[in-house]
Amino acid sequence: MGFAYLDGENWLNVTREERLFCSYLYWDIASNEKDFITWLNTNTKLQLDVDSNWEIGYEVCFYRDLLKLKGKPVRGSGYPPKRTFDLCLFSEDTIVVIEAKVQQRFSKTQIDDIQQDIGTFIPKLKKEKYIKDISEHVVLLASSWYLNNLPKHGHVKLPSDFIQISWRQIHELYKRKLYIQADDIYRREHIK
């Protein structure tokens, strides 16, 4: 039962906020990271070490918090102080950054920012000995409607080395109706 001022809907049926959907995904993955890693290996070209100790992070303000841990100031460091990854999988030798969209497309600026993370900032952390030599991967999580219509509609070209998964695939894994809702928001707003 919904609320009259939401036209009979519950907030969960109204929201378009990707952080909400990512928070559910965080809790579905948390404490079962190896199952998700196995799924990623099976459904993408990633070949991550399932037997590693994995941890999932949510709304990871990576540079700010890592530099704070190392006793270094963020201001003036050259790293983006507020750069936040939607989700991040950590193991001893790998970081998997998961950037998500629900109703929106990835913009050129966002793709450029992610490429700068992988191509500039994380290598700089290694060079400055803030982290050891790790491998880093990017997973773009978005609506299947968006991902399937990229070539047809000429949207921003997504880098081929970035893994693409959809909310519909996440639904197939976790069977949570909420993920189908996340997948369909883009279609309702952008595909006529």
N, C-alpha and C positions, 0 to 999 in steps of 0.2 A: 504494500500500500504506500502510495506516495503522498506528496503534499500539494495542497491546492495551489499555492503560489509557485510551484514548479510544474504546473499543469498536470498534476497527478503523478509525477515522476519522483523517484528518489534521486538524491544528489549523484549517486554513483552512475545513474543513467544519463545525467546531464553533463557531467564534467568532461572536459577535453584535455585536461592537464596531464602531460606525460609523466610528471613526477609521481602522481598517484598510481598509475599503472606500473611504473618502475618499482614503486615500494612493494606492491604485491609480488612482483617478480623477485625482488630481493628476498622476501620471506619464503617464497617457493624454493629458491636456490639455497638459502642459508642452511647450514648443517647437512646439506645433500649436494655439495659442490661437485663431488666426483661423478654423481649421476648426470649433472648438467654438462660437465666436461666430456663425459662419454657421449652424450647426445650431440654436442658440438662436433666431436670427432667423426661421428657417424653421418651427420647432416651437412657438413661443410668440408672444405679442404684442410682445415686445421688438423694437426696431429699433435695434440697436447699430451703431456705425460699424466695419465689418469692417476697414477700412483703417487704423485707429488702431494704435498700438503697444500690444499687450496683454501682460500678465503675469499668471500664475496664482500665488496664494499659498495655502499650506496651514497650517492652525492659526494663523491670523493674529490675534495679540494686538495689535489695531490701535491703540487709544488709548495703551497703554503704550509701544509701540515708536515711534509717531509723536511723542509728547511727548518721549521720550528723544532722538530725532533732532533735535528743535527746541531741545534743551537745557533743557527744562522738567521739573519734577518731576511725577510722576503722583499721588503722595500729596498730598491736599488740593486737587487740580485740579478735582474734581467729576466727572471721567470715571471709569467703572468700570475699575480697574487690570488686572483679569484677564479682561475680556470678550474672548472668542476666537471668531472666525468659522471654521467648518469649512474653507471654501474662499472665496477672494475673487479676483475678476478686476479688475485695475487697468488703466486707460488714462489718457491725459492729462486727460480731462474726465469720466470715468465710473468708478464703483465698483459692482461687482455682488457682493453678499454672497450666498453659497450656504450655507444651513443645512441639514444633513442628519439624517435619522433612518433607522434600519434596523428594529429590533424595537419601537421605542417610537412613541408619538404625540407631536405637538407639544402642549405644555401651554399653558395660558393665560398662565402666567408667562413662558415662552419667547417666545410671540408678543408679549406686552407688552414684553419686553426688546428684541426686534427693532424694534418700532414706536418705542420710545424711541431706539434707535440712529439710525433714519432721521428721526424727527420732532424729536429734541432734540439728541443729541450730535454728529451730523455737521453739522447747521446751526450749532451752537455753535462747532465747529472752523472753519467758514467765517467766522463773525462775528469770531472772535478772530484771523483771518488765519493760522491754522496750515495751512489748505489753501485753494486757490482755489475758486471757485464751480463745483462739479462736480454731475453728476447721480448719483443713487444708486438702485439697484434691489435687490430681494430675490428670490431664487429659493429655494423650499423643495423639497428633494429627499427623497423618501420612497417607500415601497412603493406600487405601483399598487393593491394590495389596501386599503391604508389610504386613499389618496386617493379611490378609487372608492366607499368605504363611509362617507365622512364624512357625507353627508346622511342616510343610512339609520340610522346609529347615534348621531347627535346629538353627535358629538365637538366639540371646540373649533372654532368657525367660523374659518376661515383668511381673512385679509383679501383682498379681491378684487384689490387692486393687487400682491399678492405672486404671482409666477409659480410655478406648480407643475409639477414634472417628476418622473418616477418612475425608479427603478433599472431597470425593464424598458425604458424608453426609452433609458437610457444603454447597456444591453446591445445594443439595436438599432443604436446608433451605433458602439460599440467591439467588439462581438461577443465580449466576455469573459464566459465562463460565470459567473464570480464575481458579476457584477451581477444575474443571474437569482437566484442564491442570496440576495443581499442583498434582492431584491424579495420573495422567498418566505418569509423569516424571519417577517415580520409575520403573514402568513396562518397559518402553523403555530402561532403563539403566541396569536393573538387571534380568528381566525375559525373557529368550530366548525361 
